[in-house]
């Protein structure tokens, strides 16, 4: 059988020692999956042809593992052929140790089914008319439990399924699976699947119970207000945002300490946007600085016909140059709408622009 093949255009980045798999006695070297692979997955390649080209590669696309061969041909896009694909989706970063694979048919000219216009589009689809065989792979492989749920004296082993399989199962109320793709427990709620967390039900957190992000020093925690003298009040709850073990932002009130809805326990900063001449302020600006301008300049503000959803926007504008800075449209309370050299202004829009400092 003649194989028309061309080298698979996958760059193997981050090649790691011993990051290999063995299939049918041949060693496939591992590396980064490349642009066409699912994110954070590996690919494994083996030179199966004596001469130029002839790579066989295992890689995951849209949760299915594929075995693809390539080699010498007229164009890169017309000489990629799919040899096999897993019957079931597998969410592991490496190919499954033992699984059923659909074997794509061959013809006298080449093995597998041609992937038209590679790498665009999707690989040719598999069909249950193709023969299914078990591929046993060793080395850096993924082992996924597809077993049925088992009830033990002190715990339950839930059946492990990928997202695509779960969505094809009737979500009868109370039916539960472990979703291996999302690392969640999914529960049937009658007409759809839902994750146990988050869910449509309210979850009542206890005092000082926190959401932690990696460690206890970065968390969101609900606490009772301490009061001026450290006295707690059960009806005053604060939501505290803690970074590097420092309470940096507090939502909620403590009537004896601070009576604002938003309180900062640390310094507050804005990233300055330095400009050197005329400039139009945007939705992403807050602190804008005219710096070392060689001539008088104009900062153009968003027009006064702000939608209600955007009224209340603040800008801090600093003129650190030696020339006048004009704001347009005009700002109420700012003489001639000019910020003189080495002065600053804070403005707000409430349908028109007003100076507030």
The 8 nearest C-alpha neighbors of each residue, nearest first, counted from 0:
[[1, 107, 2, 108, 109, 110, 106, 105],
 [2, 0, 108, 109, 3, 107, 110, 106],
 [1, 3, 109, 4, 108, 110, 0, 70],
 [4, 2, 109, 71, 72, 70, 1, 78],
 [70, 3, 5, 71, 69, 78, 72, 2],
 [70, 71, 4, 6, 69, 52, 72, 78],
 [7, 5, 70, 52, 69, 54, 53, 8],
 [6, 8, 69, 9, 5, 54, 70, 79],
 [9, 7, 6, 10, 75, 118, 5, 69],
 [8, 10, 33, 7, 11, 32, 34, 35],
 [11, 9, 33, 12, 8, 31, 32, 30],
 [12, 10, 30, 31, 9, 14, 13, 33],
 [11, 13, 31, 14, 30, 10, 33, 32],
 [12, 14, 30, 31, 15, 11, 29, 10],
 [15, 13, 30, 12, 29, 11, 16, 31],
 [14, 16, 18, 13, 17, 30, 29, 19],
 [15, 17, 18, 14, 19, 29, 28, 30],
 [16, 18, 19, 15, 139, 29, 28, 138],
 [19, 17, 29, 15, 16, 139, 28, 20],
 [20, 18, 28, 29, 17, 27, 139, 138],
 [19, 21, 138, 27, 139, 137, 26, 22],
 [22, 20, 26, 137, 25, 136, 138, 24],
 [21, 23, 136, 25, 24, 26, 20, 137],
 [24, 22, 25, 21, 136, 135, 26, 134],
 [23, 25, 22, 21, 26, 136, 137, 27],
 [26, 24, 22, 21, 23, 27, 45, 20],
 [25, 27, 21, 20, 28, 45, 22, 19],
 [28, 26, 45, 44, 43, 20, 19, 21],
 [27, 29, 19, 43, 44, 26, 45, 18],
 [30, 28, 43, 19, 18, 42, 27, 14],
 [29, 31, 14, 11, 42, 41, 12, 13],
 [32, 30, 41, 12, 11, 33, 42, 13],
 [33, 31, 41, 42, 36, 40, 30, 58],
 [32, 34, 9, 31, 36, 35, 10, 11],
 [33, 35, 36, 32, 9, 37, 38, 10],
 [36, 34, 33, 37, 118, 60, 32, 9],
 [37, 35, 60, 32, 59, 34, 33, 38],
 [36, 38, 60, 59, 40, 61, 39, 35],
 [39, 37, 40, 36, 32, 34, 33, 41],
 [40, 38, 37, 92, 41, 32, 31, 36],
 [41, 39, 92, 32, 38, 37, 93, 31],
 [42, 40, 32, 31, 30, 93, 92, 29],
 [41, 43, 32, 58, 57, 29, 30, 31],
 [44, 42, 29, 27, 28, 57, 56, 30],
 [43, 45, 56, 27, 28, 55, 54, 29],
 [44, 46, 27, 55, 54, 47, 56, 28],
 [47, 45, 54, 53, 48, 55, 44, 52],
 [46, 48, 53, 54, 45, 55, 49, 52],
 [49, 47, 53, 46, 50, 52, 54, 51],
 [50, 48, 47, 51, 53, 46, 52, 54],
 [49, 51, 48, 52, 53, 46, 47, 70],
 [50, 52, 53, 71, 49, 70, 48, 6],
 [53, 51, 70, 6, 5, 71, 54, 50],
 [52, 54, 70, 48, 47, 69, 46, 4],
 [55, 53, 46, 45, 69, 68, 52, 47],
 [54, 56, 68, 45, 44, 67, 46, 47],
 [55, 57, 44, 67, 43, 66, 54, 68],
 [56, 58, 66, 43, 65, 42, 67, 44],
 [59, 57, 42, 65, 64, 56, 36, 32],
 [58, 60, 64, 63, 36, 37, 62, 65],
 [59, 61, 36, 37, 62, 63, 64, 58],
 [60, 62, 63, 37, 59, 36, 88, 64],
 [61, 63, 88, 60, 89, 90, 59, 64],
 [64, 62, 88, 59, 60, 61, 89, 85],
 [63, 65, 59, 85, 58, 84, 60, 94],
 [66, 64, 84, 58, 57, 83, 59, 67],
 [65, 67, 57, 83, 82, 56, 81, 84],
 [68, 66, 81, 56, 82, 55, 80, 65],
 [69, 67, 55, 80, 54, 79, 56, 81],
 [70, 68, 4, 5, 79, 6, 7, 53],
 [5, 4, 69, 71, 52, 53, 6, 3],
 [5, 70, 72, 4, 52, 3, 6, 51],
 [73, 71, 5, 74, 4, 78, 3, 70],
 [72, 74, 75, 71, 77, 78, 5, 76],
 [75, 73, 76, 77, 72, 78, 5, 71],
 [74, 76, 77, 78, 5, 72, 73, 117],
 [75, 77, 117, 116, 74, 78, 115, 118],
 [78, 76, 74, 75, 115, 116, 79, 117],
 [79, 77, 4, 5, 75, 72, 76, 69],
 [78, 80, 69, 114, 113, 68, 77, 4],
 [79, 81, 113, 112, 68, 111, 114, 67],
 [80, 82, 67, 111, 112, 83, 66, 68],
 [81, 83, 111, 103, 66, 67, 102, 80],
 [84, 82, 102, 66, 101, 103, 65, 81],
 [83, 85, 65, 100, 101, 64, 66, 86],
 [86, 84, 100, 87, 64, 99, 63, 101],
 [85, 87, 100, 99, 101, 84, 88, 131],
 [86, 88, 85, 89, 63, 99, 164, 100],
 [89, 87, 63, 62, 161, 90, 85, 86],
 [90, 88, 62, 91, 63, 87, 161, 64],
 [89, 91, 180, 62, 92, 88, 179, 161],
 [90, 92, 93, 141, 89, 94, 95, 143],
 [91, 93, 40, 41, 39, 90, 141, 94],
 [94, 92, 140, 141, 91, 41, 40, 95],
 [95, 93, 140, 141, 64, 96, 91, 92],
 [96, 94, 141, 97, 140, 142, 98, 93],
 [97, 95, 136, 140, 135, 142, 141, 137],
 [98, 96, 135, 95, 134, 136, 133, 99],
 [99, 97, 133, 134, 95, 100, 96, 85],
 [98, 100, 133, 132, 86, 85, 131, 134],
 [101, 99, 85, 86, 84, 131, 132, 133],
 [100, 102, 131, 84, 83, 130, 129, 86],
 [103, 101, 83, 130, 129, 131, 82, 100],
 [102, 104, 111, 82, 83, 112, 129, 101],
 [105, 103, 111, 102, 112, 106, 129, 110],
 [104, 106, 110, 111, 109, 103, 112, 107],
 [105, 107, 108, 109, 110, 104, 111, 0],
 [108, 106, 0, 109, 1, 105, 110, 2],
 [109, 107, 1, 106, 2, 0, 3, 110],
 [108, 110, 2, 1, 3, 106, 107, 105],
 [111, 109, 105, 2, 106, 82, 112, 80],
 [110, 112, 82, 105, 81, 103, 80, 104],
 [113, 111, 80, 81, 103, 114, 104, 105],
 [114, 112, 80, 79, 115, 81, 111, 78],
 [115, 113, 79, 80, 122, 117, 123, 112],
 [114, 116, 117, 77, 113, 76, 79, 122],
 [117, 115, 76, 119, 77, 118, 114, 120],
 [118, 116, 76, 119, 115, 114, 77, 79],
 [117, 119, 116, 120, 76, 35, 121, 114],
 [120, 118, 117, 116, 121, 115, 76, 35],
 [119, 121, 118, 122, 117, 116, 115, 114],
 [120, 122, 123, 119, 118, 114, 124, 117],
 [121, 123, 114, 124, 120, 81, 115, 117],
 [124, 122, 114, 121, 125, 112, 81, 113],
 [125, 123, 122, 126, 121, 84, 112, 103],
 [124, 126, 123, 101, 127, 84, 129, 103],
 [127, 125, 128, 129, 124, 101, 103, 130],
 [126, 128, 129, 125, 130, 101, 131, 86],
 [129, 127, 126, 130, 125, 131, 101, 103],
 [130, 128, 127, 126, 101, 102, 103, 131],
 [129, 131, 102, 101, 128, 132, 127, 103],
 [132, 130, 101, 100, 99, 102, 129, 133],
 [133, 131, 99, 100, 134, 130, 101, 102],
 [132, 134, 99, 98, 100, 135, 97, 131],
 [135, 133, 97, 98, 136, 99, 132, 100],
 [134, 136, 97, 96, 133, 137, 22, 98],
 [135, 137, 96, 22, 21, 134, 97, 20],
 [138, 136, 21, 20, 96, 140, 139, 135],
 [137, 139, 20, 140, 19, 21, 136, 18],
 [140, 138, 20, 19, 18, 137, 93, 141],
 [139, 141, 93, 94, 96, 95, 138, 137],
 [142, 140, 95, 93, 91, 94, 96, 143],
 [141, 143, 95, 96, 140, 144, 91, 97],
 [144, 142, 145, 141, 95, 91, 159, 89],
 [143, 145, 146, 159, 142, 158, 160, 147],
 [144, 146, 159, 158, 143, 160, 147, 148],
 [147, 145, 158, 144, 148, 159, 157, 149],
 [146, 148, 158, 149, 145, 157, 159, 156],
 [147, 149, 157, 158, 156, 146, 150, 155],
 [150, 148, 156, 155, 151, 147, 157, 158],
 [151, 149, 155, 156, 154, 148, 152, 153],
 [150, 152, 154, 155, 153, 149, 156, 148],
 [153, 151, 154, 150, 155, 149, 156, 148],
 [152, 154, 151, 155, 150, 156, 149, 157],
 [153, 155, 151, 152, 150, 156, 149, 157],
 [156, 154, 150, 151, 149, 157, 148, 153],
 [157, 155, 149, 148, 150, 158, 154, 151],
 [158, 156, 148, 177, 176, 155, 159, 149],
 [157, 159, 148, 147, 146, 176, 177, 145],
 [160, 158, 177, 145, 144, 179, 178, 157],
 [159, 161, 178, 179, 164, 177, 145, 165],
 [162, 160, 179, 180, 164, 178, 163, 165],
 [161, 163, 165, 164, 180, 178, 166, 160],
 [162, 164, 166, 161, 165, 167, 88, 160],
 [165, 163, 167, 162, 161, 166, 160, 168],
 [164, 166, 162, 168, 167, 163, 161, 160],
 [167, 165, 163, 168, 164, 162, 192, 169],
 [166, 168, 164, 165, 163, 169, 162, 170],
 [169, 167, 165, 166, 170, 164, 171, 163],
 [168, 170, 171, 167, 166, 187, 191, 190],
 [171, 169, 187, 191, 189, 192, 190, 168],
 [170, 172, 189, 187, 169, 174, 173, 188],
 [171, 173, 188, 189, 187, 174, 170, 186],
 [172, 174, 187, 186, 175, 171, 188, 189],
 [173, 175, 187, 186, 171, 172, 170, 176],
 [176, 174, 186, 185, 173, 187, 184, 177],
 [177, 175, 185, 158, 184, 157, 178, 159],
 [176, 178, 184, 159, 157, 158, 179, 183],
 [179, 177, 183, 160, 161, 182, 180, 181],
 [178, 180, 182, 161, 181, 160, 159, 177],
 [181, 179, 90, 161, 178, 182, 162, 160],
 [180, 182, 183, 178, 179, 162, 161, 184],
 [183, 181, 179, 178, 180, 184, 177, 185],
 [184, 182, 178, 181, 177, 185, 194, 179],
 [183, 185, 177, 178, 194, 176, 195, 186],
 [186, 184, 194, 176, 193, 175, 195, 177],
 [185, 187, 175, 193, 174, 192, 194, 173],
 [186, 188, 170, 192, 172, 174, 171, 173],
 [189, 187, 172, 191, 190, 192, 170, 186],
 [188, 190, 172, 171, 170, 187, 191, 192],
 [189, 191, 188, 170, 192, 171, 187, 169],
 [192, 190, 170, 188, 189, 187, 193, 169],
 [193, 191, 187, 186, 170, 188, 185, 194],
 [194, 192, 186, 185, 187, 195, 191, 198],
 [193, 195, 185, 196, 184, 198, 197, 186],
 [194, 196, 198, 197, 184, 185, 193, 186],
 [197, 195, 198, 194, 183, 184, 193, 185],
 [196, 198, 195, 194, 199, 193, 200, 202],
 [199, 197, 196, 200, 195, 194, 193, 201],
 [198, 200, 201, 197, 193, 196, 195, 194],
 [201, 199, 198, 202, 197, 195, 196, 203],
 [200, 202, 203, 199, 198, 197, 204, 196],
 [201, 203, 204, 200, 198, 197, 199, 196],
 [204, 202, 201, 205, 208, 200, 206, 221],
 [205, 203, 208, 202, 206, 209, 221, 207],
 [204, 206, 208, 207, 203, 221, 209, 222],
 [205, 207, 208, 222, 221, 204, 223, 220],
 [208, 206, 222, 221, 220, 209, 205, 204],
 [209, 207, 205, 206, 204, 220, 221, 210],
 [210, 208, 220, 219, 211, 207, 218, 221],
 [209, 211, 219, 218, 220, 212, 208, 217],
 [212, 210, 218, 215, 214, 209, 217, 213],
 [213, 211, 217, 214, 218, 210, 215, 216],
 [212, 214, 211, 217, 215, 216, 218, 210],
 [215, 213, 216, 212, 211, 217, 218, 243],
 [214, 216, 217, 211, 218, 213, 212, 244],
 [215, 217, 244, 243, 214, 242, 218, 241],
 [218, 216, 242, 241, 215, 212, 243, 211],
 [217, 219, 211, 241, 210, 212, 215, 240],
 [218, 220, 240, 210, 209, 239, 241, 211],
 [219, 221, 209, 239, 207, 238, 208, 218],
 [222, 220, 238, 207, 237, 206, 239, 208],
 [223, 221, 237, 207, 236, 206, 224, 220],
 [222, 224, 236, 235, 237, 231, 233, 232],
 [225, 223, 253, 235, 236, 231, 226, 237],
 [224, 226, 229, 231, 230, 223, 227, 232],
 [227, 225, 255, 229, 230, 256, 228, 224],
 [226, 228, 255, 256, 229, 225, 230, 254],
 [229, 227, 226, 230, 225, 255, 256, 231],
 [228, 230, 225, 226, 227, 231, 224, 256],
 [231, 229, 226, 225, 228, 232, 227, 224],
 [230, 232, 225, 224, 223, 226, 229, 233],
 [231, 233, 235, 234, 224, 223, 230, 225],
 [232, 234, 235, 223, 231, 236, 224, 222],
 [235, 233, 232, 236, 223, 224, 231, 253],
 [236, 234, 232, 224, 233, 223, 253, 252],
 [237, 235, 223, 222, 224, 234, 251, 221],
 [236, 238, 251, 222, 221, 250, 223, 239],
 [239, 237, 221, 250, 249, 220, 251, 222],
 [238, 240, 249, 220, 219, 248, 237, 221],
 [241, 239, 219, 248, 246, 247, 218, 249],
 [240, 242, 246, 218, 245, 217, 244, 247],
 [241, 243, 217, 244, 245, 216, 246, 240],
 [244, 242, 216, 245, 217, 241, 246, 215],
 [245, 243, 216, 242, 241, 217, 246, 215],
 [246, 244, 241, 242, 243, 247, 216, 240],
 [247, 245, 241, 240, 248, 264, 239, 242],
 [246, 248, 264, 265, 241, 263, 245, 240],
 [247, 249, 263, 240, 239, 262, 264, 246],
 [250, 248, 239, 262, 238, 261, 263, 240],
 [251, 249, 261, 238, 237, 260, 239, 262],
 [252, 250, 237, 260, 238, 249, 236, 261],
 [253, 251, 258, 260, 254, 259, 237, 257],
 [252, 254, 224, 256, 257, 255, 258, 226],
 [253, 255, 258, 256, 257, 252, 226, 235],
 [256, 254, 226, 227, 253, 257, 258, 225],
 [255, 257, 227, 253, 226, 254, 258, 225],
 [258, 256, 253, 259, 254, 255, 252, 262],
 [257, 259, 254, 252, 253, 256, 260, 255],
 [260, 258, 261, 257, 252, 262, 251, 253],
 [259, 261, 251, 252, 250, 262, 258, 249],
 [262, 260, 250, 259, 249, 251, 263, 248],
 [263, 261, 249, 248, 259, 264, 250, 260],
 [262, 264, 248, 265, 247, 249, 261, 266],
 [263, 265, 247, 248, 246, 262, 266, 249],
 [266, 264, 247, 263, 267, 246, 248, 245],
 [265, 267, 268, 264, 263, 247, 248, 269],
 [268, 266, 265, 269, 263, 264, 247, 248],
 [267, 269, 266, 270, 271, 286, 265, 285],
 [270, 268, 271, 286, 285, 267, 272, 284],
 [269, 271, 272, 286, 268, 285, 287, 284],
 [272, 270, 286, 287, 273, 269, 288, 285],
 [271, 273, 287, 288, 286, 274, 270, 284],
 [274, 272, 288, 271, 287, 289, 290, 275],
 [273, 275, 289, 290, 276, 288, 272, 278],
 [276, 274, 292, 290, 289, 291, 273, 277],
 [277, 275, 296, 292, 274, 278, 289, 297],
 [278, 276, 297, 296, 298, 275, 279, 274],
 [277, 279, 298, 299, 276, 280, 297, 274],
 [280, 278, 299, 298, 300, 281, 277, 301],
 [279, 281, 300, 299, 284, 278, 301, 298],
 [282, 280, 283, 284, 279, 301, 300, 285],
 [281, 283, 284, 280, 285, 301, 312, 309],
 [282, 284, 281, 285, 280, 286, 272, 314],
 [285, 283, 281, 282, 286, 280, 287, 272],
 [284, 286, 314, 315, 287, 313, 283, 269],
 [287, 285, 315, 271, 316, 314, 284, 272],
 [288, 286, 272, 316, 271, 273, 285, 315],
 [289, 287, 317, 273, 290, 316, 318, 274],
 [290, 288, 318, 274, 275, 319, 273, 317],
 [289, 291, 320, 319, 275, 292, 288, 274],
 [292, 290, 320, 275, 293, 289, 319, 321],
 [293, 291, 275, 294, 290, 320, 276, 289],
 [292, 294, 291, 295, 322, 276, 275, 320],
 [295, 293, 292, 322, 296, 276, 323, 321],
 [294, 296, 322, 323, 324, 297, 292, 293],
 [297, 295, 324, 277, 276, 294, 325, 323],
 [298, 296, 325, 277, 324, 326, 299, 278],
 [297, 299, 278, 326, 279, 277, 325, 327],
 [300, 298, 279, 327, 326, 280, 278, 297],
 [299, 301, 280, 327, 302, 279, 298, 328],
 [302, 300, 303, 299, 280, 281, 305, 279],
 [303, 301, 304, 300, 305, 328, 351, 299],
 [302, 304, 351, 305, 350, 301, 352, 348],
 [305, 303, 302, 350, 306, 351, 301, 307],
 [304, 306, 303, 309, 310, 350, 307, 302],
 [305, 307, 308, 309, 304, 310, 350, 303],
 [306, 308, 310, 309, 305, 350, 349, 311],
 [307, 309, 306, 310, 305, 311, 312, 349],
 [310, 308, 307, 306, 305, 311, 312, 348],
 [311, 309, 349, 307, 348, 312, 308, 305],
 [310, 312, 348, 349, 347, 309, 313, 308],
 [313, 311, 347, 310, 348, 309, 314, 349],
 [314, 312, 347, 346, 311, 285, 315, 348],
 [313, 315, 285, 346, 345, 286, 316, 347],
 [316, 314, 345, 286, 344, 285, 287, 346],
 [315, 317, 287, 344, 343, 288, 286, 314],
 [318, 316, 343, 288, 319, 342, 289, 287],
 [317, 319, 289, 341, 320, 340, 342, 288],
 [318, 320, 341, 290, 289, 317, 340, 288],
 [321, 319, 291, 290, 318, 322, 292, 340],
 [320, 322, 340, 319, 323, 341, 292, 291],
 [323, 321, 295, 340, 320, 294, 324, 292],
 [324, 322, 339, 295, 340, 338, 325, 337],
 [323, 325, 338, 296, 337, 297, 295, 339],
 [326, 324, 337, 297, 336, 298, 338, 296],
 [327, 325, 298, 336, 297, 299, 328, 329],
 [328, 326, 299, 329, 300, 298, 325, 297],
 [327, 329, 326, 300, 330, 302, 299, 303],
 [328, 330, 327, 336, 326, 331, 352, 335],
 [329, 331, 352, 353, 336, 333, 332, 354],
 [332, 330, 353, 333, 352, 354, 329, 336],
 [331, 333, 354, 353, 330, 334, 336, 355],
 [334, 332, 336, 331, 330, 335, 354, 337],
 [333, 335, 336, 337, 332, 331, 330, 338],
 [334, 336, 337, 333, 329, 325, 330, 338],
 [337, 335, 333, 334, 329, 326, 330, 325],
 [336, 338, 325, 335, 324, 339, 326, 334],
 [337, 339, 324, 323, 325, 342, 318, 343],
 [340, 338, 323, 342, 337, 324, 341, 318],
 [341, 339, 321, 322, 318, 342, 320, 323],
 [342, 340, 319, 318, 320, 339, 343, 321],
 [343, 341, 340, 318, 339, 317, 338, 319],
 [344, 342, 317, 316, 318, 338, 341, 345],
 [343, 345, 316, 315, 356, 346, 317, 354],
 [346, 344, 315, 314, 356, 355, 354, 316],
 [345, 347, 354, 353, 314, 355, 313, 344],
 [346, 348, 313, 353, 312, 352, 311, 314],
 [349, 347, 352, 311, 351, 310, 350, 312],
 [350, 348, 310, 351, 311, 347, 352, 353],
 [349, 351, 303, 348, 304, 305, 310, 352],
 [352, 350, 303, 348, 349, 353, 330, 304],
 [351, 353, 348, 330, 347, 331, 346, 349],
 [354, 352, 331, 330, 346, 347, 355, 332],
 [353, 355, 346, 332, 356, 345, 331, 333],
 [354, 356, 346, 345, 353, 347, 344, 332],
 [355, 345, 354, 344, 346, 343, 353, 332]]
